[in-house]
């Protein structure tokens, strides 16, 4: 072998020893700002995932047993200024899937019947306040001969009950048409407030007779 084929020590180290691994070379070529951006994106995605998870847990139906549904409904009734109008809560299967609860007006008896289905707390609170709104309607106008135009300030029955839930703080005003009869727009809520403000007292026509002054929250 000729001397031309012999490497010096410096040439040998340069060619065969001091070469960095390919992965190390590629790692060094990634700009620092891009690495930071990748970390931030990963954190944001992870935070969004956990946010969705927490929201899902909070809104998932957690009240399932009839006794629990009734107990939770009674708690909401006890905290409502109109709760004294409810005489009882009954939980049973309702055949109509669109109906979560109802009260009767033929004649009114003050009983709130709730469907036996899984409920989350916010939805059940809103439901009870809706039905209490119907009881206010029945107590004020149900046994009178008032004209339909003067009843409930001109609001339809379901709009009145939905706005009652808004007044109770368990529902929001609708910003757009939900395309159902269950809505409370800003102008409807204004009518509800004005109508309720004009009522001095409410007398319960079922159960033990009782009248109470109207106080809005």
C-alpha positions in Angstrom: 0.0 0.0 0.0 1.4 3.4 -1.0 1.8 6.3 1.3 -1.0 8.1 -0.8 -3.6 5.8 0.8 -2.5 6.4 4.4 -4.5 9.1 6.3 -2.9 11.3 8.8 -4.3 11.2 12.4 -6.1 14.5 11.9 -7.6 13.3 8.6 -8.8 10.1 10.1 -10.5 11.8 13.0 -12.2 14.3 10.7 -13.5 11.6 8.3 -14.5 8.8 10.7 -14.5 9.8 14.3 -15.8 13.4 14.8 -18.9 13.0 12.6 -22.1 13.9 14.5 -25.0 11.5 14.3 -27.6 12.5 11.7 -30.3 13.0 14.2 -28.1 15.4 16.1 -27.5 17.4 13.0 -31.2 17.6 12.2 -32.0 18.6 15.8 -29.7 21.5 15.6 -31.2 22.7 12.4 -34.7 23.3 14.0 -35.1 27.0 14.9 -35.6 27.6 18.6 -38.8 29.6 18.0 -40.3 26.7 16.1 -39.6 24.4 19.0 -41.3 26.8 21.4 -44.3 27.1 19.2 -44.7 23.4 19.0 -44.6 23.1 22.8 -47.2 25.9 23.1 -49.5 24.2 20.6 -49.2 20.9 22.4 -50.1 22.6 25.7 -53.1 24.4 24.2 -54.4 21.2 22.7 -54.0 19.5 26.0 -55.7 22.3 27.9 -58.6 22.3 25.4 -59.0 18.6 25.8 -59.2 18.8 29.6 -61.5 21.8 29.2 -63.9 19.8 27.1 -63.6 16.9 29.5 -64.5 19.1 32.5 -67.4 20.6 30.6 -68.6 17.2 29.7 -68.5 16.0 33.3 -70.3 19.1 34.5 -73.1 18.7 31.9 -73.5 15.0 32.0 -76.7 13.6 33.4 -75.9 12.7 37.0 -79.3 12.6 38.6 -81.0 9.4 37.7 -82.9 7.8 40.6 -86.5 8.9 41.1 -85.9 9.8 44.8 -82.8 11.8 43.8 -84.8 13.7 41.0 -87.6 14.5 43.4 -85.2 15.6 46.2 -83.3 17.9 43.8 -86.5 19.3 42.4 -87.8 20.0 46.0 -84.5 21.8 46.8 -84.9 24.1 43.8 -88.6 24.7 44.8 -87.5 25.7 48.3 -85.1 28.3 46.9 -87.6 29.9 44.6 -89.8 32.8 45.5 -92.6 30.9 43.7 -91.9 27.6 45.3 -94.8 27.9 47.8 -97.1 27.5 44.8 -96.0 23.9 44.2 -97.8 21.4 46.3 -95.7 18.3 45.4 -93.3 16.7 43.0 -94.1 13.4 41.3 -91.5 11.5 39.2 -92.6 9.0 36.6 -92.2 7.9 33.0 -93.7 10.4 30.5 -94.7 9.0 27.1 -94.0 12.2 25.2 -90.2 12.5 24.8 -90.4 16.3 24.2 -92.0 16.8 27.6 -89.6 16.9 30.6 -92.3 17.9 33.1 -95.7 19.4 33.3 -98.3 20.9 35.6 -102.1 20.6 35.1 -104.7 23.3 34.8 -107.9 21.3 34.6 -108.2 22.1 37.5 -104.7 23.2 38.7 -103.4 21.3 41.7 -99.9 22.6 42.0 -98.2 19.2 41.4 -95.1 19.2 39.2 -94.7 15.9 37.4 -91.1 15.3 36.2 -90.1 12.7 33.7 -88.0 9.7 34.9 -84.9 10.3 32.8 -81.3 11.2 33.6 -80.9 14.9 34.4 -78.0 17.2 35.0 -78.4 19.8 37.7 -78.6 22.9 35.5 -81.2 21.4 33.2 -83.4 20.2 36.1 -83.2 23.6 37.9 -84.3 25.3 34.7 -87.1 22.8 34.2 -88.5 23.3 37.7 -88.4 27.1 37.3 -90.2 26.8 34.0 -93.0 24.8 35.7 -93.2 27.3 38.6 -93.7 29.9 35.9 -96.8 28.0 34.8 -98.1 27.9 38.3 -97.7 31.6 38.6 -99.8 31.9 35.4 -102.5 29.6 36.8 -102.6 31.3 40.1 -102.9 34.8 38.6 -105.1 34.2 35.6 -106.1 30.5 35.6 -109.4 30.9 37.4 -110.3 34.3 36.0 -112.3 35.4 33.0 -109.6 37.8 31.7 -109.3 38.2 27.9 -106.5 36.2 26.3 -104.9 39.5 25.2 -104.5 40.7 28.8 -103.3 37.4 30.2 -99.6 37.0 30.8 -99.0 40.5 29.2 -99.9 38.9 25.9 -97.1 36.3 26.1 -97.9 32.7 25.1 -97.9 30.1 27.8 -94.5 28.5 27.1 -92.8 31.9 26.5 -94.1 33.1 29.8 -92.7 30.0 31.6 -89.4 30.2 29.8 -89.1 33.9 30.8 -89.9 32.9 34.4 -86.9 30.6 34.3 -84.8 33.6 33.0 -86.1 35.7 35.9 -85.0 32.9 38.3 -81.5 32.9 36.8 -81.5 29.3 35.6 -82.0 30.2 31.9 -80.6 32.8 29.5 -82.4 35.0 27.1 -82.5 33.6 23.5 -80.2 35.5 21.1 -81.7 33.7 18.1 -84.9 31.8 17.3 -84.7 28.2 18.6 -87.5 27.3 16.2 -89.7 26.0 19.0 -92.4 27.4 21.2 -89.9 27.3 24.1 -88.1 30.6 23.9 -87.7 33.9 25.8 -86.3 36.7 23.7 -85.2 40.0 25.2 -88.5 41.8 24.4 -90.5 38.9 25.9 -88.5 39.0 29.1 -89.1 42.7 29.3 -92.9 42.0 29.0 -92.6 39.4 31.7 -90.8 41.8 34.1 -93.3 44.6 33.4 -96.3 42.2 33.9 -94.9 40.8 37.1 -94.1 44.2 38.5 -97.8 45.2 38.0 -99.0 42.3 40.2 -99.3 43.2 43.9 -99.9 39.7 45.2 -100.4 36.1 44.2 -103.1 33.9 45.8 -102.8 30.1 45.5 -106.2 28.7 44.4 -105.2 25.0 45.3 -104.4 23.5 48.6 -104.5 25.6 51.7 -105.5 29.2 50.7 -102.5 31.5 50.8 -101.6 34.9 49.3 -98.2 36.5 49.1 -96.8 39.8 47.8 -94.9 39.7 44.6 -91.2 40.4 44.9 -88.8 40.1 42.0 -85.2 39.2 42.4 
